[in-house]
Amino acid sequence: MRTARLLAAAMVSGLAGALVAAPALGENLTGSAAVLQAMDKVTARISKIEAPIGQPVRYGELEIHVKSCRKRPPEEPPESAAFLEIFETKKGERRRVFGGWMFASSPALSAMDHPVYDVWVVDCMTAKAAAPKGDTKALKKR
């Protein structure tokens, strides 16, 4: 009887250990630039913008600063998000019109409220995978 209890306890602790040791979901990839789309509501013109992190980009009267860009790994459902600060310069006066995270899958969740322009996140550009080292040619049969 005691052996059965010990065996049962070992099985339960083994299952618990297997659950704890299960592989976690992949970490988000950090991007080097954000891919944005911007629309001028007056002309209905849509433009694609590649905004490097830490470098301001101008679109009309807007100055867009990308502070961070994150992307899920390929094995997970797609999602990209960027932390943006957007300023408008009008008549020599600069004012902040948006600051926060924007999500590619839910642009209305955290949208910029502006009468002339719309800006939304499309994707994050990540560093390309390193080329494999060594000879990649197939081995010949002897």
ZISUL-V44892 format. One record per residue. RES is the residue in three letters. SS is DSSP state (2 for helix, 1 for strand, 0 for the rest). Layout:
RES,SS ; RES,SS
//
This chain:
MET,0 ; ARG,2 ; THR,2 ; ALA,2 ; ARG,2 ; LEU,2 ; LEU,2 ; ALA,2 ; ALA,2 ; ALA,2 ; MET,2 ; VAL,2 ; SER,2 ; GLY,2 ; LEU,2 ; ALA,2 ; GLY,2 ; ALA,2 ; LEU,2 ; VAL,2 ; ALA,0 ; ALA,0 ; PRO,0 ; ALA,0 ; LEU,0 ; GLY,0 ; GLU,0 ; ASN,0 ; LEU,1 ; THR,1 ; GLY,0 ; SER,0 ; ALA,1 ; ALA,1 ; VAL,1 ; LEU,1 ; GLN,1 ; ALA,1 ; MET,1 ; ASP,1 ; LYS,0 ; VAL,0 ; THR,0 ; ALA,0 ; ARG,1 ; ILE,1 ; SER,1 ; LYS,1 ; ILE,1 ; GLU,1 ; ALA,1 ; PRO,1 ; ILE,1 ; GLY,0 ; GLN,0 ; PRO,0 ; VAL,1 ; ARG,1 ; TYR,1 ; GLY,0 ; GLU,0 ; LEU,1 ; GLU,1 ; ILE,1 ; HIS,1 ; VAL,1 ; LYS,1 ; SER,1 ; CYS,1 ; ARG,1 ; LYS,1 ; ARG,0 ; PRO,0 ; PRO,0 ; GLU,0 ; GLU,0 ; PRO,0 ; PRO,0 ; GLU,0 ; SER,1 ; ALA,1 ; ALA,1 ; PHE,1 ; LEU,1 ; GLU,1 ; ILE,1 ; PHE,1 ; GLU,1 ; THR,1 ; LYS,1 ; LYS,0 ; GLY,0 ; GLU,1 ; ARG,1 ; ARG,1 ; ARG,1 ; VAL,1 ; PHE,1 ; GLY,1 ; GLY,1 ; TRP,1 ; MET,1 ; PHE,1 ; ALA,0 ; SER,0 ; SER,0 ; PRO,0 ; ALA,0 ; LEU,0 ; SER,0 ; ALA,0 ; MET,0 ; ASP,0 ; HIS,0 ; PRO,0 ; VAL,0 ; TYR,1 ; ASP,1 ; VAL,1 ; TRP,1 ; VAL,1 ; VAL,1 ; ASP,1 ; CYS,1 ; MET,1 ; THR,0 ; ALA,0 ; LYS,0 ; ALA,0 ; ALA,0 ; ALA,0 ; PRO,0 ; LYS,0 ; GLY,0 ; ASP,0 ; THR,0 ; LYS,0 ; ALA,0 ; LEU,0 ; LYS,0 ; LYS,0 ; ARG,0
//
